[in-house]
Amino acid sequence: MKRIVVIACTCMAFLAACSRTEPLEVSAAPSVSPGAAPVSDQAVIAEVVGRGTVGTKALAWANPSTGSAGVIEQIDTHDRVNGCRGFVTSRQSLEGTARFDGVVCPSGNSWKLAATTH
């Protein structure tokens, strides 16, 4: 009986140590009107990074057009003169999981992806 109690306490301590205490921010994908062309993951990521706050950590994104989703791990100032932002994100899709480093820059009323690397 004592072994069961010790194991239960150990498991509870392990679960408590693994739980995330800070909230994960979530950003909505750009709205898509019915019948419109699907929005690319790159466009969703660019808009989320552009609307996000520099210094943000763990900002979730999702693209209902493709079913892909991920977490932007960081947003940094890339080019203060042009307002570009650097970012690192993950992307889970039917093809698998990938990680990208990229740069988005303002373009009119939206944001455009300037470069990505794996």
Disulfide bonds with the S-S distance in Angstrom:
Cys84-Cys105 1.94
